[in-house]
Every structure is written in structure tokens, then in C-alpha cells.
Amino acid sequence: MPTEEEVRAALHSVIDPEVGMNIVDLGLVYGVNIADNKLQVDLTMTTPACPMGEMILDDARRALKALAPDCAEIEINLVWEPPWDASMMTAHARQHFGWDPAKQAD
């Protein structure tokens, strides 16, 4: 089975087309659990009304299937708690979008 780092690296290829950034840097991947023959990923969308949600989930499934052994069970859970917000982005994503948390407090 792949490691959590390998799973997250594979998910870097999944791009939210509305913003042009991968789901890992956007902070949409909430958790990775690897046990025995099962690979489970919890992820969210920036909003429950995300029109690209199904496409992002399909892309994530494809990325994980390409990484995991054929016998692996892959489960992607779409979760809404905690609600996503921009502070969950990596420093790379915040810089890309010009988001400065200090300025948001004003």
C-alpha cells in the first residue's frame, strides 16, 4: 500500500478547475487513512454548492487508483466538518492567491 505522503503527492495532480490549484494545497484533503487493504481519504469542497465537486471526486478516484495496488479498496468520503475556509490553504496557495491572513483580520 502507498504511504500517506505518496497519497498526498498523487492528489497534487487533482486540480480544482475553478481556481486552478490542486486540492492538497487548497486544504481540501482532511485526512488519509491506510490500513491493510483499504485506502480512505476524507476531503471537502470549498462550498457544498461547488459545481465541480463530482469532477474533482472522479479525478481523485483516478489518481488513487493509479497509485494503489489493484486489490486495494479505495474509499473517498466527502465531509463538511469542519467547514473549509481559506486559512486551511498551504502557504504556497495563500501566496499564489495573494491571501494574507493578517490583512483579513482588519
Phi and psi in radians as a Rosetta constraint file:
Dihedral C 1 N 2 CA 2 C 2 CIRCULARHARMONIC -1.258 0.35
Dihedral N 2 CA 2 C 2 N 3 CIRCULARHARMONIC 2.830 0.35
Dihedral C 2 N 3 CA 3 C 3 CIRCULARHARMONIC -1.479 0.35
Dihedral N 3 CA 3 C 3 N 4 CIRCULARHARMONIC 2.923 0.35
Dihedral C 3 N 4 CA 4 C 4 CIRCULARHARMONIC -1.053 0.35
Dihedral N 4 CA 4 C 4 N 5 CIRCULARHARMONIC -0.684 0.35
Dihedral C 4 N 5 CA 5 C 5 CIRCULARHARMONIC -1.096 0.35
Dihedral N 5 CA 5 C 5 N 6 CIRCULARHARMONIC -0.690 0.35
Dihedral C 5 N 6 CA 6 C 6 CIRCULARHARMONIC -1.180 0.35
Dihedral N 6 CA 6 C 6 N 7 CIRCULARHARMONIC -0.662 0.35
Dihedral C 6 N 7 CA 7 C 7 CIRCULARHARMONIC -1.102 0.35
Dihedral N 7 CA 7 C 7 N 8 CIRCULARHARMONIC -0.841 0.35
Dihedral C 7 N 8 CA 8 C 8 CIRCULARHARMONIC -1.102 0.35
Dihedral N 8 CA 8 C 8 N 9 CIRCULARHARMONIC -0.657 0.35
Dihedral C 8 N 9 CA 9 C 9 CIRCULARHARMONIC -1.094 0.35
Dihedral N 9 CA 9 C 9 N 10 CIRCULARHARMONIC -0.738 0.35
Dihedral C 9 N 10 CA 10 C 10 CIRCULARHARMONIC -1.122 0.35
Dihedral N 10 CA 10 C 10 N 11 CIRCULARHARMONIC -0.664 0.35
Dihedral C 10 N 11 CA 11 C 11 CIRCULARHARMONIC -1.267 0.35
Dihedral N 11 CA 11 C 11 N 12 CIRCULARHARMONIC -0.231 0.35
Dihedral C 11 N 12 CA 12 C 12 CIRCULARHARMONIC -1.094 0.35
Dihedral N 12 CA 12 C 12 N 13 CIRCULARHARMONIC -0.371 0.35
Dihedral C 12 N 13 CA 13 C 13 CIRCULARHARMONIC -1.402 0.35
Dihedral N 13 CA 13 C 13 N 14 CIRCULARHARMONIC -0.147 0.35
Dihedral C 13 N 14 CA 14 C 14 CIRCULARHARMONIC -1.594 0.35
Dihedral N 14 CA 14 C 14 N 15 CIRCULARHARMONIC 1.993 0.35
Dihedral C 14 N 15 CA 15 C 15 CIRCULARHARMONIC -1.850 0.35
Dihedral N 15 CA 15 C 15 N 16 CIRCULARHARMONIC 2.334 0.35
Dihedral C 15 N 16 CA 16 C 16 CIRCULARHARMONIC -1.374 0.35
Dihedral N 16 CA 16 C 16 N 17 CIRCULARHARMONIC 1.900 0.35
Dihedral C 16 N 17 CA 17 C 17 CIRCULARHARMONIC -1.158 0.35
Dihedral N 17 CA 17 C 17 N 18 CIRCULARHARMONIC -0.358 0.35
Dihedral C 17 N 18 CA 18 C 18 CIRCULARHARMONIC -1.234 0.35
Dihedral N 18 CA 18 C 18 N 19 CIRCULARHARMONIC -0.505 0.35
Dihedral C 18 N 19 CA 19 C 19 CIRCULARHARMONIC -2.078 0.35
Dihedral N 19 CA 19 C 19 N 20 CIRCULARHARMONIC -0.164 0.35
Dihedral C 19 N 20 CA 20 C 20 CIRCULARHARMONIC 1.246 0.35
Dihedral N 20 CA 20 C 20 N 21 CIRCULARHARMONIC 0.549 0.35
Dihedral C 20 N 21 CA 21 C 21 CIRCULARHARMONIC -2.338 0.35
Dihedral N 21 CA 21 C 21 N 22 CIRCULARHARMONIC 2.610 0.35
Dihedral C 21 N 22 CA 22 C 22 CIRCULARHARMONIC -1.274 0.35
Dihedral N 22 CA 22 C 22 N 23 CIRCULARHARMONIC 2.727 0.35
Dihedral C 22 N 23 CA 23 C 23 CIRCULARHARMONIC -1.231 0.35
Dihedral N 23 CA 23 C 23 N 24 CIRCULARHARMONIC -0.391 0.35
Dihedral C 23 N 24 CA 24 C 24 CIRCULARHARMONIC -1.252 0.35
Dihedral N 24 CA 24 C 24 N 25 CIRCULARHARMONIC -0.892 0.35
Dihedral C 24 N 25 CA 25 C 25 CIRCULARHARMONIC -1.155 0.35
Dihedral N 25 CA 25 C 25 N 26 CIRCULARHARMONIC -0.489 0.35
Dihedral C 25 N 26 CA 26 C 26 CIRCULARHARMONIC -1.261 0.35
Dihedral N 26 CA 26 C 26 N 27 CIRCULARHARMONIC -0.239 0.35
Dihedral C 26 N 27 CA 27 C 27 CIRCULARHARMONIC 1.447 0.35
Dihedral N 27 CA 27 C 27 N 28 CIRCULARHARMONIC 0.391 0.35
Dihedral C 27 N 28 CA 28 C 28 CIRCULARHARMONIC -1.497 0.35
Dihedral N 28 CA 28 C 28 N 29 CIRCULARHARMONIC -0.272 0.35
Dihedral C 28 N 29 CA 29 C 29 CIRCULARHARMONIC -1.572 0.35
Dihedral N 29 CA 29 C 29 N 30 CIRCULARHARMONIC 1.914 0.35
Dihedral C 29 N 30 CA 30 C 30 CIRCULARHARMONIC -1.552 0.35
Dihedral N 30 CA 30 C 30 N 31 CIRCULARHARMONIC -0.479 0.35
Dihedral C 30 N 31 CA 31 C 31 CIRCULARHARMONIC -2.937 0.35
Dihedral N 31 CA 31 C 31 N 32 CIRCULARHARMONIC 2.648 0.35
Dihedral C 31 N 32 CA 32 C 32 CIRCULARHARMONIC -2.280 0.35
Dihedral N 32 CA 32 C 32 N 33 CIRCULARHARMONIC 2.228 0.35
Dihedral C 32 N 33 CA 33 C 33 CIRCULARHARMONIC -2.240 0.35
Dihedral N 33 CA 33 C 33 N 34 CIRCULARHARMONIC 2.176 0.35
Dihedral C 33 N 34 CA 34 C 34 CIRCULARHARMONIC -2.140 0.35
Dihedral N 34 CA 34 C 34 N 35 CIRCULARHARMONIC 2.089 0.35
Dihedral C 34 N 35 CA 35 C 35 CIRCULARHARMONIC -2.544 0.35
Dihedral N 35 CA 35 C 35 N 36 CIRCULARHARMONIC 2.276 0.35
Dihedral C 35 N 36 CA 36 C 36 CIRCULARHARMONIC 0.860 0.35
Dihedral N 36 CA 36 C 36 N 37 CIRCULARHARMONIC -1.938 0.35
Dihedral C 36 N 37 CA 37 C 37 CIRCULARHARMONIC -1.879 0.35
Dihedral N 37 CA 37 C 37 N 38 CIRCULARHARMONIC 0.278 0.35
Dihedral C 37 N 38 CA 38 C 38 CIRCULARHARMONIC -2.132 0.35
Dihedral N 38 CA 38 C 38 N 39 CIRCULARHARMONIC 2.345 0.35
Dihedral C 38 N 39 CA 39 C 39 CIRCULARHARMONIC -2.066 0.35
Dihedral N 39 CA 39 C 39 N 40 CIRCULARHARMONIC 2.008 0.35
Dihedral C 39 N 40 CA 40 C 40 CIRCULARHARMONIC -2.072 0.35
Dihedral N 40 CA 40 C 40 N 41 CIRCULARHARMONIC 2.300 0.35
Dihedral C 40 N 41 CA 41 C 41 CIRCULARHARMONIC -2.223 0.35
Dihedral N 41 CA 41 C 41 N 42 CIRCULARHARMONIC 2.253 0.35
Dihedral C 41 N 42 CA 42 C 42 CIRCULARHARMONIC -1.767 0.35
Dihedral N 42 CA 42 C 42 N 43 CIRCULARHARMONIC 2.195 0.35
Dihedral C 42 N 43 CA 43 C 43 CIRCULARHARMONIC -2.482 0.35
Dihedral N 43 CA 43 C 43 N 44 CIRCULARHARMONIC 2.906 0.35
Dihedral C 43 N 44 CA 44 C 44 CIRCULARHARMONIC -2.323 0.35
Dihedral N 44 CA 44 C 44 N 45 CIRCULARHARMONIC 3.137 0.35
Dihedral C 44 N 45 CA 45 C 45 CIRCULARHARMONIC -2.062 0.35
Dihedral N 45 CA 45 C 45 N 46 CIRCULARHARMONIC 2.872 0.35
Dihedral C 45 N 46 CA 46 C 46 CIRCULARHARMONIC -1.143 0.35
Dihedral N 46 CA 46 C 46 N 47 CIRCULARHARMONIC -0.424 0.35
Dihedral C 46 N 47 CA 47 C 47 CIRCULARHARMONIC -2.693 0.35
Dihedral N 47 CA 47 C 47 N 48 CIRCULARHARMONIC 2.566 0.35
Dihedral C 47 N 48 CA 48 C 48 CIRCULARHARMONIC -1.050 0.35
Dihedral N 48 CA 48 C 48 N 49 CIRCULARHARMONIC -0.390 0.35
Dihedral C 48 N 49 CA 49 C 49 CIRCULARHARMONIC -1.578 0.35
Dihedral N 49 CA 49 C 49 N 50 CIRCULARHARMONIC 0.239 0.35
Dihedral C 49 N 50 CA 50 C 50 CIRCULARHARMONIC -0.991 0.35
Dihedral N 50 CA 50 C 50 N 51 CIRCULARHARMONIC 2.059 0.35
Dihedral C 50 N 51 CA 51 C 51 CIRCULARHARMONIC -1.254 0.35
Dihedral N 51 CA 51 C 51 N 52 CIRCULARHARMONIC -0.252 0.35
Dihedral C 51 N 52 CA 52 C 52 CIRCULARHARMONIC -1.755 0.35
Dihedral N 52 CA 52 C 52 N 53 CIRCULARHARMONIC 0.129 0.35
Dihedral C 52 N 53 CA 53 C 53 CIRCULARHARMONIC -0.947 0.35
Dihedral N 53 CA 53 C 53 N 54 CIRCULARHARMONIC -0.877 0.35
Dihedral C 53 N 54 CA 54 C 54 CIRCULARHARMONIC -1.110 0.35
Dihedral N 54 CA 54 C 54 N 55 CIRCULARHARMONIC -0.691 0.35
Dihedral C 54 N 55 CA 55 C 55 CIRCULARHARMONIC -1.128 0.35
Dihedral N 55 CA 55 C 55 N 56 CIRCULARHARMONIC -0.731 0.35
Dihedral C 55 N 56 CA 56 C 56 CIRCULARHARMONIC -1.110 0.35
Dihedral N 56 CA 56 C 56 N 57 CIRCULARHARMONIC -0.759 0.35
Dihedral C 56 N 57 CA 57 C 57 CIRCULARHARMONIC -1.082 0.35
Dihedral N 57 CA 57 C 57 N 58 CIRCULARHARMONIC -0.748 0.35
Dihedral C 57 N 58 CA 58 C 58 CIRCULARHARMONIC -1.090 0.35
Dihedral N 58 CA 58 C 58 N 59 CIRCULARHARMONIC -0.749 0.35
Dihedral C 58 N 59 CA 59 C 59 CIRCULARHARMONIC -1.120 0.35
Dihedral N 59 CA 59 C 59 N 60 CIRCULARHARMONIC -0.679 0.35
Dihedral C 59 N 60 CA 60 C 60 CIRCULARHARMONIC -1.135 0.35
Dihedral N 60 CA 60 C 60 N 61 CIRCULARHARMONIC -0.743 0.35
Dihedral C 60 N 61 CA 61 C 61 CIRCULARHARMONIC -1.041 0.35
Dihedral N 61 CA 61 C 61 N 62 CIRCULARHARMONIC -0.789 0.35
Dihedral C 61 N 62 CA 62 C 62 CIRCULARHARMONIC -1.074 0.35
Dihedral N 62 CA 62 C 62 N 63 CIRCULARHARMONIC -0.760 0.35
Dihedral C 62 N 63 CA 63 C 63 CIRCULARHARMONIC -1.102 0.35
Dihedral N 63 CA 63 C 63 N 64 CIRCULARHARMONIC -0.705 0.35
Dihedral C 63 N 64 CA 64 C 64 CIRCULARHARMONIC -1.264 0.35
Dihedral N 64 CA 64 C 64 N 65 CIRCULARHARMONIC -0.676 0.35
Dihedral C 64 N 65 CA 65 C 65 CIRCULARHARMONIC -1.100 0.35
Dihedral N 65 CA 65 C 65 N 66 CIRCULARHARMONIC -0.641 0.35
Dihedral C 65 N 66 CA 66 C 66 CIRCULARHARMONIC -1.195 0.35
Dihedral N 66 CA 66 C 66 N 67 CIRCULARHARMONIC -0.443 0.35
Dihedral C 66 N 67 CA 67 C 67 CIRCULARHARMONIC -1.586 0.35
Dihedral N 67 CA 67 C 67 N 68 CIRCULARHARMONIC -0.734 0.35
Dihedral C 67 N 68 CA 68 C 68 CIRCULARHARMONIC -1.433 0.35
Dihedral N 68 CA 68 C 68 N 69 CIRCULARHARMONIC 2.709 0.35
Dihedral C 68 N 69 CA 69 C 69 CIRCULARHARMONIC -1.084 0.35
Dihedral N 69 CA 69 C 69 N 70 CIRCULARHARMONIC 2.705 0.35
Dihedral C 69 N 70 CA 70 C 70 CIRCULARHARMONIC -0.992 0.35
Dihedral N 70 CA 70 C 70 N 71 CIRCULARHARMONIC -0.550 0.35
Dihedral C 70 N 71 CA 71 C 71 CIRCULARHARMONIC -1.428 0.35
Dihedral N 71 CA 71 C 71 N 72 CIRCULARHARMONIC -0.091 0.35
Dihedral C 71 N 72 CA 72 C 72 CIRCULARHARMONIC -1.299 0.35
Dihedral N 72 CA 72 C 72 N 73 CIRCULARHARMONIC 2.475 0.35
Dihedral C 72 N 73 CA 73 C 73 CIRCULARHARMONIC -1.585 0.35
Dihedral N 73 CA 73 C 73 N 74 CIRCULARHARMONIC 2.207 0.35
Dihedral C 73 N 74 CA 74 C 74 CIRCULARHARMONIC -1.956 0.35
Dihedral N 74 CA 74 C 74 N 75 CIRCULARHARMONIC 2.222 0.35
Dihedral C 74 N 75 CA 75 C 75 CIRCULARHARMONIC -2.264 0.35
Dihedral N 75 CA 75 C 75 N 76 CIRCULARHARMONIC 2.175 0.35
Dihedral C 75 N 76 CA 76 C 76 CIRCULARHARMONIC -1.984 0.35
Dihedral N 76 CA 76 C 76 N 77 CIRCULARHARMONIC 2.119 0.35
Dihedral C 76 N 77 CA 77 C 77 CIRCULARHARMONIC -1.834 0.35
Dihedral N 77 CA 77 C 77 N 78 CIRCULARHARMONIC 2.154 0.35
Dihedral C 77 N 78 CA 78 C 78 CIRCULARHARMONIC -1.535 0.35
Dihedral N 78 CA 78 C 78 N 79 CIRCULARHARMONIC 2.037 0.35
Dihedral C 78 N 79 CA 79 C 79 CIRCULARHARMONIC -2.089 0.35
Dihedral N 79 CA 79 C 79 N 80 CIRCULARHARMONIC 2.729 0.35
Dihedral C 79 N 80 CA 80 C 80 CIRCULARHARMONIC -2.140 0.35
Dihedral N 80 CA 80 C 80 N 81 CIRCULARHARMONIC -0.014 0.35
Dihedral C 80 N 81 CA 81 C 81 CIRCULARHARMONIC -2.109 0.35
Dihedral N 81 CA 81 C 81 N 82 CIRCULARHARMONIC 2.251 0.35
Dihedral C 81 N 82 CA 82 C 82 CIRCULARHARMONIC -1.285 0.35
Dihedral N 82 CA 82 C 82 N 83 CIRCULARHARMONIC 2.678 0.35
Dihedral C 82 N 83 CA 83 C 83 CIRCULARHARMONIC -1.049 0.35
Dihedral N 83 CA 83 C 83 N 84 CIRCULARHARMONIC 2.444 0.35
Dihedral C 83 N 84 CA 84 C 84 CIRCULARHARMONIC -1.204 0.35
Dihedral N 84 CA 84 C 84 N 85 CIRCULARHARMONIC 2.509 0.35
Dihedral C 84 N 85 CA 85 C 85 CIRCULARHARMONIC -2.543 0.35
Dihedral N 85 CA 85 C 85 N 86 CIRCULARHARMONIC 2.901 0.35
Dihedral C 85 N 86 CA 86 C 86 CIRCULARHARMONIC -1.054 0.35
Dihedral N 86 CA 86 C 86 N 87 CIRCULARHARMONIC -0.393 0.35
Dihedral C 86 N 87 CA 87 C 87 CIRCULARHARMONIC -1.197 0.35
Dihedral N 87 CA 87 C 87 N 88 CIRCULARHARMONIC -0.207 0.35
Dihedral C 87 N 88 CA 88 C 88 CIRCULARHARMONIC -1.433 0.35
Dihedral N 88 CA 88 C 88 N 89 CIRCULARHARMONIC -0.166 0.35
Dihedral C 88 N 89 CA 89 C 89 CIRCULARHARMONIC -1.221 0.35
Dihedral N 89 CA 89 C 89 N 90 CIRCULARHARMONIC 2.690 0.35
Dihedral C 89 N 90 CA 90 C 90 CIRCULARHARMONIC -1.246 0.35
Dihedral N 90 CA 90 C 90 N 91 CIRCULARHARMONIC 2.889 0.35
Dihedral C 90 N 91 CA 91 C 91 CIRCULARHARMONIC -1.014 0.35
Dihedral N 91 CA 91 C 91 N 92 CIRCULARHARMONIC -0.656 0.35
Dihedral C 91 N 92 CA 92 C 92 CIRCULARHARMONIC -1.032 0.35
Dihedral N 92 CA 92 C 92 N 93 CIRCULARHARMONIC -0.830 0.35
Dihedral C 92 N 93 CA 93 C 93 CIRCULARHARMONIC -1.166 0.35
Dihedral N 93 CA 93 C 93 N 94 CIRCULARHARMONIC -0.761 0.35
Dihedral C 93 N 94 CA 94 C 94 CIRCULARHARMONIC -1.032 0.35
Dihedral N 94 CA 94 C 94 N 95 CIRCULARHARMONIC -0.742 0.35
Dihedral C 94 N 95 CA 95 C 95 CIRCULARHARMONIC -1.132 0.35
Dihedral N 95 CA 95 C 95 N 96 CIRCULARHARMONIC -0.751 0.35
Dihedral C 95 N 96 CA 96 C 96 CIRCULARHARMONIC -0.995 0.35
Dihedral N 96 CA 96 C 96 N 97 CIRCULARHARMONIC -0.734 0.35
Dihedral C 96 N 97 CA 97 C 97 CIRCULARHARMONIC -1.573 0.35
Dihedral N 97 CA 97 C 97 N 98 CIRCULARHARMONIC -0.026 0.35
Dihedral C 97 N 98 CA 98 C 98 CIRCULARHARMONIC 1.219 0.35
Dihedral N 98 CA 98 C 98 N 99 CIRCULARHARMONIC 0.504 0.35
Dihedral C 98 N 99 CA 99 C 99 CIRCULARHARMONIC -1.628 0.35
Dihedral N 99 CA 99 C 99 N 100 CIRCULARHARMONIC 2.090 0.35
Dihedral C 99 N 100 CA 100 C 100 CIRCULARHARMONIC -2.011 0.35
Dihedral N 100 CA 100 C 100 N 101 CIRCULARHARMONIC 1.907 0.35
Dihedral C 100 N 101 CA 101 C 101 CIRCULARHARMONIC -0.963 0.35
Dihedral N 101 CA 101 C 101 N 102 CIRCULARHARMONIC -0.568 0.35
Dihedral C 101 N 102 CA 102 C 102 CIRCULARHARMONIC -1.121 0.35
Dihedral N 102 CA 102 C 102 N 103 CIRCULARHARMONIC -0.655 0.35
Dihedral C 102 N 103 CA 103 C 103 CIRCULARHARMONIC -1.280 0.35
Dihedral N 103 CA 103 C 103 N 104 CIRCULARHARMONIC -0.463 0.35
Dihedral C 103 N 104 CA 104 C 104 CIRCULARHARMONIC -1.207 0.35
Dihedral N 104 CA 104 C 104 N 105 CIRCULARHARMONIC -0.435 0.35
Dihedral C 104 N 105 CA 105 C 105 CIRCULARHARMONIC -1.286 0.35
Dihedral N 105 CA 105 C 105 N 106 CIRCULARHARMONIC -0.334 0.35
